[in-house]
Amino acid sequence: MMRNLSILAAVVAVIVLFSTVGMVYAQEEVVDRSALAWGLFYKMMTAAFIVGAIVQGTLVYIIFKFKEKKVKERAEISR
C-alpha cells in the first residue's frame, strides 16, 4: 500500500515538473480576447436561434394539431 502511494506521488511530481517546464519554455503567443469573445458570442447566438426556431416550430405544430374543431357548433349546442 505504501509502495503504491510513493509510486503515485512520484508520477504526480513528474507530471507537475513537466507541465511547469512546459509553461516556462513555451513560446508566448498573443491572444486577442476580444476576437475570441465575439467568436463565442456568434456561435452561441447561432445555437440560440436554432433552438428558438425548433421550439417555436414545435409550439406552432402542437397548437394547430390539437386546436378545437367545430367551435361554432359546440357554442350552439351549449345554448
C-alpha positions as protocol buffer text, in pm:
chain_id: "A"
residue {
  index: 1
  type: MET
  ca { x: 0 y: 0 z: 0 }
}
residue {
  index: 2
  type: MET
  ca { x: 277 y: 240 z: 95 }
}
residue {
  index: 3
  type: ARG
  ca { x: 473 y: 149 z: -217 }
}
residue {
  index: 4
  type: ASN
  ca { x: 172 y: 230 z: -436 }
}
residue {
  index: 5
  type: LEU
  ca { x: 137 y: 571 z: -271 }
}
residue {
  index: 6
  type: SER
  ca { x: 505 y: 650 z: -321 }
}
residue {
  index: 7
  type: ILE
  ca { x: 483 y: 550 z: -690 }
}
residue {
  index: 8
  type: LEU
  ca { x: 172 y: 764 z: -729 }
}
residue {
  index: 9
  type: ALA
  ca { x: 344 y: 1059 z: -560 }
}
residue {
  index: 10
  type: ALA
  ca { x: 645 y: 1021 z: -790 }
}
residue {
  index: 11
  type: VAL
  ca { x: 425 y: 1012 z: -1101 }
}
residue {
  index: 12
  type: VAL
  ca { x: 234 y: 1321 z: -988 }
}
residue {
  index: 13
  type: ALA
  ca { x: 562 y: 1502 z: -915 }
}
residue {
  index: 14
  type: VAL
  ca { x: 696 y: 1419 z: -1264 }
}
residue {
  index: 15
  type: ILE
  ca { x: 373 y: 1539 z: -1428 }
}
residue {
  index: 16
  type: VAL
  ca { x: 382 y: 1866 z: -1232 }
}
residue {
  index: 17
  type: LEU
  ca { x: 751 y: 1913 z: -1319 }
}
residue {
  index: 18
  type: PHE
  ca { x: 691 y: 1857 z: -1690 }
}
residue {
  index: 19
  type: SER
  ca { x: 393 y: 2090 z: -1701 }
}
residue {
  index: 20
  type: THR
  ca { x: 586 y: 2362 z: -1517 }
}
residue {
  index: 21
  type: VAL
  ca { x: 886 y: 2328 z: -1751 }
}
residue {
  index: 22
  type: GLY
  ca { x: 650 y: 2335 z: -2046 }
}
residue {
  index: 23
  type: MET
  ca { x: 490 y: 2657 z: -1929 }
}
residue {
  index: 24
  type: VAL
  ca { x: 825 y: 2821 z: -1861 }
}
residue {
  index: 25
  type: TYR
  ca { x: 974 y: 2742 z: -2201 }
}
residue {
  index: 26
  type: ALA
  ca { x: 655 y: 2781 z: -2404 }
}
residue {
  index: 27
  type: GLN
  ca { x: 652 y: 3047 z: -2671 }
}
residue {
  index: 28
  type: GLU
  ca { x: 436 y: 3344 z: -2597 }
}
residue {
  index: 29
  type: GLU
  ca { x: 152 y: 3387 z: -2837 }
}
residue {
  index: 30
  type: VAL
  ca { x: -67 y: 3692 z: -2850 }
}
residue {
  index: 31
  type: VAL
  ca { x: -431 y: 3613 z: -2779 }
}
residue {
  index: 32
  type: ASP
  ca { x: -692 y: 3861 z: -2891 }
}
residue {
  index: 33
  type: ARG
  ca { x: -951 y: 3809 z: -2622 }
}
residue {
  index: 34
  type: SER
  ca { x: -1198 y: 4042 z: -2790 }
}
residue {
  index: 35
  type: ALA
  ca { x: -1196 y: 3834 z: -3108 }
}
residue {
  index: 36
  type: LEU
  ca { x: -1238 y: 3515 z: -2905 }
}
residue {
  index: 37
  type: ALA
  ca { x: -1529 y: 3667 z: -2712 }
}
residue {
  index: 38
  type: TRP
  ca { x: -1707 y: 3782 z: -3029 }
}
residue {
  index: 39
  type: GLY
  ca { x: -1649 y: 3444 z: -3193 }
}
residue {
  index: 40
  type: LEU
  ca { x: -1803 y: 3271 z: -2894 }
}
residue {
  index: 41
  type: PHE
  ca { x: -2091 y: 3519 z: -2894 }
}
residue {
  index: 42
  type: TYR
  ca { x: -2171 y: 3447 z: -3259 }
}
residue {
  index: 43
  type: LYS
  ca { x: -2156 y: 3071 z: -3202 }
}
residue {
  index: 44
  type: MET
  ca { x: -2388 y: 3095 z: -2902 }
}
residue {
  index: 45
  type: MET
  ca { x: -2630 y: 3324 z: -3087 }
}
residue {
  index: 46
  type: THR
  ca { x: -2643 y: 3080 z: -3377 }
}
residue {
  index: 47
  type: ALA
  ca { x: -2722 y: 2797 z: -3135 }
}
residue {
  index: 48
  type: ALA
  ca { x: -2984 y: 3012 z: -2960 }
}
residue {
  index: 49
  type: PHE
  ca { x: -3159 y: 3097 z: -3289 }
}
residue {
  index: 50
  type: ILE
  ca { x: -3164 y: 2732 z: -3393 }
}
residue {
  index: 51
  type: VAL
  ca { x: -3305 y: 2618 z: -3059 }
}
residue {
  index: 52
  type: GLY
  ca { x: -3559 y: 2902 z: -3064 }
}
residue {
  index: 53
  type: ALA
  ca { x: -3672 y: 2810 z: -3413 }
}
residue {
  index: 54
  type: ILE
  ca { x: -3717 y: 2446 z: -3313 }
}
residue {
  index: 55
  type: VAL
  ca { x: -3917 y: 2540 z: -3003 }
}
residue {
  index: 56
  type: GLN
  ca { x: -4131 y: 2787 z: -3199 }
}
residue {
  index: 57
  type: GLY
  ca { x: -4199 y: 2532 z: -3472 }
}
residue {
  index: 58
  type: THR
  ca { x: -4292 y: 2268 z: -3217 }
}
residue {
  index: 59
  type: LEU
  ca { x: -4535 y: 2506 z: -3046 }
}
residue {
  index: 60
  type: VAL
  ca { x: -4699 y: 2601 z: -3375 }
}
residue {
  index: 61
  type: TYR
  ca { x: -4731 y: 2233 z: -3470 }
}
residue {
  index: 62
  type: ILE
  ca { x: -4886 y: 2140 z: -3135 }
}
residue {
  index: 63
  type: ILE
  ca { x: -5125 y: 2436 z: -3138 }
}
residue {
  index: 64
  type: PHE
  ca { x: -5255 y: 2359 z: -3487 }
}
residue {
  index: 65
  type: LYS
  ca { x: -5268 y: 1984 z: -3433 }
}
residue {
  index: 66
  type: PHE
  ca { x: -5469 y: 1997 z: -3112 }
}
residue {
  index: 67
  type: LYS
  ca { x: -5689 y: 2303 z: -3169 }
}
residue {
  index: 68
  type: GLU
  ca { x: -6062 y: 2264 z: -3120 }
}
residue {
  index: 69
  type: LYS
  ca { x: -6259 y: 2183 z: -3429 }
}
residue {
  index: 70
  type: LYS
  ca { x: -6617 y: 2295 z: -3496 }
}
residue {
  index: 71
  type: VAL
  ca { x: -6619 y: 2563 z: -3226 }
}
residue {
  index: 72
  type: LYS
  ca { x: -6937 y: 2727 z: -3369 }
}
residue {
  index: 73
  type: GLU
  ca { x: -7135 y: 2402 z: -3346 }
}
residue {
  index: 74
  type: ARG
  ca { x: -7022 y: 2347 z: -2988 }
}
residue {
  index: 75
  type: ALA
  ca { x: -7129 y: 2703 z: -2898 }
}
residue {
  index: 76
  type: GLU
  ca { x: -7478 y: 2646 z: -3047 }
}
residue {
  index: 77
  type: ILE
  ca { x: -7521 y: 2316 z: -2862 }
}
residue {
  index: 78
  type: SER
  ca { x: -7440 y: 2468 z: -2524 }
}
residue {
  index: 79
  type: ARG
  ca { x: -7711 y: 2738 z: -2557 }
}
